[in-house]
Amino acid sequence: MGREHRTIVSDYLKKAYEFGGYNRYSDISDRQAWDGLPFELKEKIVEAGLKAQSEPWSQLLISDFLEFSKSGNRVRFEDKYFPRRRKLNKLVMAECVENKGRFLDDILDGLYLILEETTWCLPPHTSYERDGKQEALPDVTRQIIDLFQAESGAEVAFCEYLLRPVFKKVSPHISIYVNERLKERIFEPYLKQHFWWMGDGVQTMCNWTPWIVQNVLICALTREEGFFSSSQIGTILEKAAKSCDYFLDEYGEDGGCNEGAQYYSHAGLCLFGCLELIDGATDRAGKGRYAEIGNEGQVVVHEPVEMAAFPDIFREKIIRNIANFIVKMHVDGEYYINFADCSALPGRRTAREFLFGKATGDDVLCSFAAKDFREESDEDKLIGSEINLFYHVMQAFAWGEMENFPQTEALAEDSWFESMGLMIARDKSFVLAAKAGNNGDSHNHNDVGSFTIYKDGKPFIIDLGVGTYTQKTFSDKRYELWTMQSQFHNLPTFFCFDDEYSGEEDIADLIGILGDKPEEDLYDPGIIMEKDGSDYCASDVSCILCTNMDGQDGKAVSSLKMDIAGAYGKAWDMKKHRFCSRDDENGDNDSFGSFIRTVSLHKERNVTVEDSYTIDAPFVMSLLTYEKPTATEIDGEKNYEIKVGNVGTIKVEGAKGVCVEEYPITDERLGIAWKHEVYRILLLADGSHLLRMSFT
C-alpha cells in the first residue's frame, strides 16, 4: 500500500518486563465474581443452557466435509459444525453461573465431540498457500491454522480454563487431552510454520490476521501455570505483536476498515482482543535498567526509569480511530453504511465495542454500544449465535455496566476516510456515502464511484451486499456473481458496438444487449463494466466536508468529486471513436475519455449526483432501490421524476430513457437485509455529456 511499516504493538511490548497468563475473567471457582452477575442475567443464562441441553448434538460426517469439493456448497458442513460450538458455549456459561454440576456431562460430550473432529478447519480453508487449491479432505499430518481452527482452539481452551477446577475433580485427563489437541493444532504449527496471515511485509493482510492471532493468544495465555515458561510466552507475544503491526500497515491514520462495518467485528474488534490479551499477559510496565547502542557503537546501560505501560497503546490515534469507525458508519437503528461483502444489517453492538471504547477513553463509542445493547432482544443480548466463548464471558461481565451507561446525544460528524476513499455525510434527513478508492480491497466488489443514500433512516439508494458464500465467492470466477459487478451498483455500464453508434438506439435495445445473465455479461466484449484489482481506481479525487451545524438553508455542502473512468478495463478513445485497452500501443492516452462524478449532500435540502463525461459511447446508469420505483416523464422534455416507494423522489436530467427491473431476493444471506424484492432503475444517457440526479 506504499505505507511505512508500523511497529506500534511491538514497540509497546518491548517496554514490558514480565510475561504471564491472562486471568482477567475468573474461572468457576471464583463464586464472588460469578454470583455477582445481575440476577436477571443469570436466570437467562441458565434458561438458555437448559434449552441447549434438550437439543441433540449435531452429527458431523466426513461426507459433509467432502461436499464442498464436489459442489462448492459449504453450508451443509457449516450447518452441523457451528451448532456444536454454540451449544457448548451455552452449557459452559450455565454451569459457571449455577455451579451445581447438572450441565457437566453434556459439556464433556460437546467438548470431546469437538476434540475428536478430524480437523477444525472449514473445507474452503484447507489450502497451504493463500488462495491456493483446497484439499478435498484434511491432511492430519500437516495442520493448517485457519479462522476456525484458531476459533475452535480458543473455545476448547477457554472452556478448559473456566472449568479447570471442576474438571480436575472428574479426571486430570480432560485438561491433558485439551492441551494435547492445542499443542498439535495450534501451538506447534503457530511456532514452527509461517502462514500468510502472519504477515511478511509483502502480502496484504485482512481480518484473518487479528481474528486468528487473538484466538491463538486465548489458547496460549489461558494454559495452566508452568505449561509455558515466561520466555515461551514472550516468544508467542512477540510473534503476535509483529502480526498485529503488519495488520496495522493496511490502515491509514483515519482508522478506515476497507472491509466495512460487518468485518469491523472481525478486524478492528479482534485487534482490540489481541491488545487486551497482550495487556493482560504483561499487565504492568517495567521499572528497571535498559540498554541501548550509543552514537559511537558502545552499549550504554541506563539507570532505572519508569517506562510507559502497555495500555498506553490505546491512546494511539490510529487505535482510537479504528475503534470509533463503527460509530461513523452507523445510519439509524440496525442500518449501517455498507459496501463490498458487508451487509446493510451487520448486527448489533456488544460488550466488545463497549470495552474497546473504555480502553480508548471514547465515551461516545461506549454510549453507542451500550444503547445498541439495550435495544437488543433478550435472546440476542446473550449472543447465542456467537461461537467464541471469550466473547460470551466479556458480555456477561460487562452486562450491568452497559445496562446503566449514560446515553450521549452526540451526533457523528461528516467523515472522510482518505485511506480508502470513503465519504460519509449526514444531516437531519439524509445519510450519504460515496466511495472512490480502487477495486482491490479485501472482499472487494467493483464499486468505485458508487454511492448509497438513506432518508429518515430508510434505505433510498442501496448497496446489495453479498449472497451466501460458495466456492465461487473466493475463486477466479468471483465477478461472475451479480452482486459483485458494477452494473449492480449505482454506476454506469457502457456499450461497445462493432459499427459506429448511431445514437438512435433506445433503452430497450441496450437492455436487450445487457441481458439477464450476469455471468455472461462479464465476458461480453460489447459490455464495458468496471474491472477488479487495485489498478482500477478513481483519480483526481477531492473531498470537501462541512460540519452538521453548518447545514442551514441548504447552503452548506459536503461533496466528493472523482474521475471514475480508470475503474473500467477499457477507455474511450475520442479520436478513434472506440473503446481500447489502456495499454493499447496504438491508443492515444491523451484522448482517453473521462467520467467525472460529483456526489454532494446539500445540508437540509437534498442529495445531488452530477456526472460530467467526455465519452461518446452509449451507457445506462444503474440505481438500486429497496422500494419500488415509479417513473414519469416531465413536460415531454425527456427529463424524469422517479418516486421510490414512500421514501423519496429522484429527478433526472440528461437521460432519454428509463426502465425498472425487479429482482427477487431468494438468497438467505441477502435476505437478512432485504426482506423483499429489490429494484434496478436503468437510465439511458442522452449523450449531452452531463447526467444530473437529484434526490429529495
KOLGUGU-89378 format. One record per residue (C-alpha): x, y, z. Coordinates in steps of 0.25 Angstrom, whole numbers, plus 5000, padded with zeros to 4 digits. Layout:
% residues N
XYZ...
END
This chain:
% residues 696
500050005000501250095000501250125015502350115024502349985032501850015046502449955059501450005069501049885076502449825076503049955082502049955093502249805096503749835097503449925109502849815117503749735126502849625131502149515123501049435129499649375126498349445124497349435136496449565136495249475135495049385147494849235146493749155152494349155166494249305168492849305173492849445177493049485162492049395156491049405167491149555166490649565152489249625151488149535155487349545143488549515134488849385142487449345140487449365125488849295124488349165132487049165123487849175111488749055116487448975119486948995105488248955099488348835108487048785102487548795087488348685081489748695077489948705062490548585055491748635047492148535035493348535026492448535015491948675019493348725019493548655005492348724999493048854997494048794987492848734980491848844979492448964985491448964996492049005009490749025016490448875018491648855027491548985034490148955038490648845046491948905050491549035057490348975065491248895073492049015077490849095080490248985089491548965097491649115100490249125106490549005114491849055120491249195123490049125130491049035138491949155142490649235147489949115154491149035159490348905162490948805152489648785145490248825131491548765133491248635126490748705114491948795114492848685113492048615102492148745094493648775098494048635093493248635081494048765076495348705081495148575073494748655060495848615049496148765047495548895052495748965038494648995029494648925016494949055008496149085016496948955014498049015005499449025009499649155001498849275000497649254991498249124987497548994983496748934995497048794999495748714998496048645011496948695023498348655024498448625039500048615038500148755034499248855042498648985036498249095045497149165038496049255044495249135051496449045055496849165063495449195068495149055072496449045079496049175087494749115090495248985096496449055103495549155109494549045113495648975120496149095127494749135132494448995137495848945141495548935156494348845153495048765142496148735152495148665161494648585150495948545143497248605140497248545126496148655122497148765123498348675117497448645105497148795102498548825104499048715094498048765084498448905085499948865084499648785072498748885065499149025070500449035077501348955069500849005055500849145060502249145065502849055054502149095042501949225034500449255030500149365020499249435030500449455040500949565031502349575023502249725019501949685004500549615005499349705009498649665022497249655025496349625037496949485037498149535044497549595057496449495057497449375057498449445066497449475076496949335077498449275077498649375089497449315096497949175095499349215100499049305111498049225118498949105120499149065134500449125140501649045136501148995123501949105116503149175122503249325123504149335111503249245103502049335105502949455102503249385088501749365085501449505089502549565080502049485069500649525071501149675072501849665059500549615052499749725058500749825053500649765039499149775040499249925044500049945032498749935024498150045031498250195030498350285042496850305040496550165044495650135032495349985030495249955015494549825018493349905024492549915037492149765037493649725036494049825047493549715057494649625052495649735048495649855058495049775069495949655068497149755068496549805082496449665086497949645083498349775090497449735102498049595103499549655102499249755112498649655122499849565120500849675123499949765132500949865136502149945131503549915136504449995144505849955142507149975135507149975120508249975110508350045096509450065086510150195087510550295076511950225075511450085075511650065090510649995099510050095109509350045121508350145127507950155142506550105146505350195140503850175139503450125126502150145119501150035121500549955110499150015112499650145107499550075093498050115093498450255093499050245079498250325069498150205059497650115070496550215075496150235060496050085058495150075070494250195066494050145052492750075055492050205060492350275047491750165039490450165046489250215039488050185048487450065056488149945051488550005037490050035034490750085022491149965014492049935002492749814997492349685004491749765016490249755019489449875022489049805034490349755040489849725054489649805068490849845076491349765088492249775100493449775091493149915085492849965099494149915105494949965093494250105096494650095110496050055107496250175097495550265106494450285096493150315103492350335090492750195086492350135100491050205100490750165085491050015088490250025102489050085095489049975084489249865094487949915102487149915089487449775087486449665089486749575102487149465093488149545085488749605097489249465100489949465087489549325085489949315071491449345075492349235075493549305083493349265098494249385101493249485096492149415104492949445117493249585113491749605110491349555124492349635132492049765125490549745125490249825137491049945133490549945119489049945124489350065132490350145124489850285121489450315107490050425099489350515089490650545081490450525066491450465057492050575048492350565034493550475031494550465020495450335020496550375011497150235013496050165005495350284998494050285006493250405009492050405019491150525020489950545028488850645033487550625040486950555028488050495020489250405021490050395009491250305006492150314993493350234990494550264982495750174985496050054976495549914973496649844980496049844994495849725003494549665000494449754988493249784979493449864966492849994972493850104970492950234970491750164975490850234986489750204996488650295002487750275014486650375016485950385030486650255034486150175022486950115010486750204998487850164989488550034993489749944992489249804992490449734999490749594996490049464995490349335003491749295002492049184992493349124985493149234974493149344984494649344986495049284973495549344960494049344956493649434967493249544958492249454950491349474962490349584960490549654973492049674971491849744957491849894955490549884947489849844960490449964967490050114965490950134953490950144938491050024929491650054915491349984902492349964890491849934876492549884864491949994856491950134860490850164870489650234863489050304875487750254871487650124880486750134891486750074905486049944901487149924891488249934901487549854912487449744902488949744900489149754915488349624917487949554929489149464931490249544938491249424937491149444922491149594923492549594929493149534917492349604906493349704899492149794896491849824911492849904918492749894933493849924944494949834946495549774958496849804964497649924970498049974957496550004954496350134962495750274964496750384960496750534963495950514976495550624985494650634997494050755004493350745017492550835025492050815040490650775043490450905050490750985037489550925030488551045029487651075017488450975008489651065007490650965014491150855005491950725007492450664994493350564987493850584973494650484965494850434951494450284951494850254937496050184942495250074948494750024935495649924928495650004915495650144911494950224901495850274890495150404885496050414873495750274868494350274874494550134880494850064893496250014894497149954905497850054914499149994910498849984895500050034888499250094877498350174886498650324889498650334904498350484903497050454897496450354907495150404912494750444926493550414935493550524946492550494957492250594968491350544979490850644989489950665001489350805002489050815016487550815020487250815005487550694996488650604990489150624976490050534967490650604955491350524944492150604934492650514923493450534910493150384906492250384894491950234895490550204900490350164914489250134924489250184939488850074949488150114962487850014972486650034981485949954992484550014990483850004976484150124967483150194958483650274947482950394939483450484928483450634932482850724922483150644910484650694911485250554914485550584928484950494938484350484952484450354959483750334972484350224981483250164989482950265000484350285003484750394993484850454979485950454968485950564958486750534946487350624935488150574923487450434921486650394909486050264914485750194927485350054931485149984944485549834947485149754959486049654965485449554975486349524988486449374989487849364995487749345010488949435013488449555005487049535011487649575025487649715020486649715008485349655013484649664999485049684985485949804981485949884968486949944958486650074951487350084937487550224931487950234917488850354916488550454905489950484900489950624905491150604914490450634927489550544935488950604947488150534958487550604970486950524982485950584991
END
